[in-house]
Amino acid sequence: MYVVVSRFNQNTWEENCEYRRRKRLVGCVYGTPLPMAASIPYKAPVYVLELNFTEHKIMGVGLILNLIGVGNSKVYSDSQHNSYSYNGKYRVDREEMIEKEEDLMTKLDEILFWQCKRWRAMQGMTQIPVWVRQLPELNYQEILRNMFLSRFMKHPAEKDSYGNTSQTQTINGNTEDTNIVTIDAPARKPSIRTITIKRVKKGTKKKTLTKA
């Protein structure tokens, strides 16, 4: 799982909210002076924590694919922050979160705003620090994944003729977005069994049959 942050002050946060209202976007949009790290694969699903450094609070979480736009979205008055843009159809506001999700956000508020001083000074949409990802008590992967599946997944995974569960889910009926959230193991190929038949006759012969 890839989790990055988008950094805001009060002015850029209000500009982002106003842009989404003006364009009637139900999801999320992020402008940044730098593209995301090359270590994040192309089209990989990425969870975005919206950090407001004026309020020292995570305002919400967006879900995007690593598909970059160059100067496509004029979100901010400072053109430097419009150099690269990322858009997503899914976003969960902090005010809409349930207790378990709010608990995670509260912990991340404390860690990211007050315990990561050098990381805070970085620019662009950067991944959360490695040591934070390794904290077992956060359980952030399961909580973030379920945050979106519980709200946007409409149809359960279907099974193919071999009883394998589909690898991807349909969210909000958008089949083009089925690669956003992957929760199941890849489908297995049908097993191949080899049966050996022995003939107990003169000159014993073996016959091998291959069966699916």
C-alpha positions in Angstrom: 0.0 0.0 0.0 1.2 3.5 -0.9 0.3 6.4 1.5 1.4 9.9 0.7 0.6 13.3 2.0 -0.5 16.5 0.3 0.6 19.6 2.3 -1.7 22.6 2.8 -1.7 25.9 4.7 -5.1 27.5 5.4 -5.0 29.5 2.1 -4.2 26.6 -0.2 -6.7 24.4 1.6 -9.5 26.9 1.1 -8.4 27.2 -2.6 -8.6 23.4 -3.0 -12.1 23.3 -1.4 -13.3 26.2 -3.6 -11.9 24.5 -6.7 -13.8 21.3 -6.0 -17.0 23.2 -5.3 -16.6 25.2 -8.5 -15.9 22.2 -10.6 -18.5 20.1 -8.7 -15.9 17.4 -8.0 -17.1 14.7 -5.7 -13.7 13.2 -5.3 -10.3 14.8 -4.8 -7.7 16.9 -6.7 -4.1 17.7 -5.7 -1.7 20.1 -7.2 2.0 19.9 -6.4 5.3 21.5 -7.5 6.9 18.0 -7.8 5.7 14.6 -9.1 5.4 11.7 -6.8 8.5 9.5 -6.3 9.4 7.2 -9.1 9.4 4.3 -6.6 5.5 4.4 -6.7 4.5 2.4 -9.8 2.5 3.9 -12.6 -1.2 3.6 -12.1 -0.7 2.2 -8.5 -3.5 3.1 -6.1 -2.3 5.8 -3.7 -4.0 7.0 -0.5 -3.5 10.7 0.2 -3.6 12.2 3.6 -4.6 15.9 3.5 -2.3 17.7 6.0 -3.4 21.2 7.0 -0.2 22.7 8.6 -2.2 25.7 9.9 -4.6 23.7 11.9 -2.2 20.8 12.4 -4.9 18.4 11.4 -5.6 15.8 8.7 -8.6 17.2 6.8 -9.5 14.0 4.9 -8.2 11.1 2.8 -8.3 10.8 -0.9 -7.8 7.8 -3.2 -6.1 8.3 -6.5 -4.1 6.4 -9.2 -0.6 7.4 -9.9 -1.6 9.1 -13.2 0.1 12.5 -13.5 -1.3 15.6 -15.2 1.1 18.4 -16.2 -0.5 21.9 -15.5 -4.0 20.5 -16.2 -5.7 21.8 -13.1 -5.5 25.5 -12.0 -6.3 24.8 -8.4 -4.1 27.4 -6.7 -3.3 31.1 -7.1 0.4 30.2 -6.8 1.2 28.6 -10.2 4.1 26.7 -8.8 1.6 24.4 -7.0 -0.2 23.7 -10.2 2.9 22.2 -12.0 1.6 18.6 -11.6 -1.8 17.4 -10.6 -3.5 14.2 -9.5 -7.2 13.5 -9.5 -9.3 10.8 -7.9 -13.0 10.0 -7.7 -13.0 9.0 -4.1 -12.5 11.0 -0.9 -13.5 10.7 2.7 -13.8 13.9 4.8 -12.6 13.9 8.4 -16.0 14.8 9.6 -17.5 11.7 8.0 -15.2 9.2 9.6 -16.3 6.6 12.1 -14.6 6.0 15.5 -11.9 3.6 14.3 -11.0 5.9 11.4 -11.0 9.0 13.7 -8.7 7.2 16.2 -6.2 6.5 13.4 -6.3 10.2 12.2 -5.7 11.4 15.7 -2.6 9.2 16.1 -1.3 10.3 12.7 -1.9 14.0 13.6 0.4 13.6 16.6 3.0 11.6 14.7 3.2 13.5 11.4 2.8 17.1 12.7 5.0 16.8 15.8 7.4 13.9 15.5 8.6 14.2 11.9 10.3 17.6 11.8 12.7 17.0 8.9 10.0 15.1 6.9 7.6 18.0 7.4 9.9 20.4 5.6 9.8 18.3 2.4 8.0 19.5 -0.7 5.4 17.7 -2.9 3.4 14.6 -2.3 5.8 12.4 -0.3 5.2 9.0 1.3 4.8 8.9 5.1 8.1 8.0 6.8 9.3 4.4 6.8 9.4 4.2 10.6 5.7 5.3 10.8 4.7 2.6 8.3 6.4 0.1 10.5 4.4 0.9 13.7 2.3 -2.2 14.3 -0.2 -0.5 16.6 -1.4 1.9 13.8 -2.9 -0.9 11.6 -3.3 1.8 9.1 -3.4 -0.4 6.0 -6.5 -2.3 7.0 -8.3 0.8 8.3 -7.6 2.9 5.2 -8.6 0.1 2.8 -11.8 -0.6 4.6 -12.5 3.2 4.8 -13.1 3.2 1.0 -14.4 -0.4 0.5 -17.1 0.2 3.1 -18.3 3.4 1.4 -17.8 2.8 -2.3 -17.8 -0.9 -3.1 -21.3 -1.8 -4.3 -20.9 -5.3 -5.7 -19.2 -8.3 -4.0 -16.5 -10.1 -5.9 -17.8 -12.6 -8.5 -16.5 -16.1 -8.9 -15.4 -17.6 -12.1 -16.2 -21.1 -13.3 -13.3 -22.5 -11.3 -14.5 -20.9 -8.0 -11.8 -18.3 -8.0 -12.6 -14.8 -6.6 -12.2 -11.8 -8.9 -9.1 -9.8 -8.0 -10.7 -6.4 -8.4 -13.8 -4.7 -7.2 -16.3 -2.4 -8.9 -16.7 0.9 -7.1 -19.6 3.2 -7.8 -20.3 1.2 -10.9 -17.2 2.5 -12.7 -15.6 -0.5 -14.3 -12.7 1.6 -15.5 -11.7 2.0 -11.8 -11.7 -1.7 -10.9 -7.9 -1.6 -10.4 -8.2 1.0 -7.6 -8.8 -1.4 -4.7 -7.4 -4.9 -4.8 -8.3 -7.0 -1.9 -8.2 -10.6 -3.0 -5.4 -13.0 -4.0 -4.9 -13.4 -7.8 -7.1 -16.0 -9.4 -5.6 -19.5 -9.4 -5.3 -21.5 -12.6 -7.1 -24.9 -12.7 -5.0 -27.6 -11.3 -3.6 -30.3 -13.5 -3.6 -33.9 -12.3 -1.7 -36.8 -13.8 -3.2 -40.3 -13.5 -1.2 -43.4 -14.3 -3.0 -46.6 -15.3 -1.1 -49.9 -15.1 -2.0 -52.9 -17.1 -1.1 -56.2 -15.5 -0.5 -58.2 -18.7 2.2 -59.5 -20.7 4.7 -56.8 -21.2 3.3 -54.3 -18.6 2.6 -50.9 -20.2 1.9 -47.6 -18.5 -0.6 -45.1 -19.9 -0.6 -41.5 -18.7 -3.7 -39.4 -18.9 -3.8 -35.6 -18.3 -6.9 -34.3 -16.7 -8.0 -30.8 -15.7 
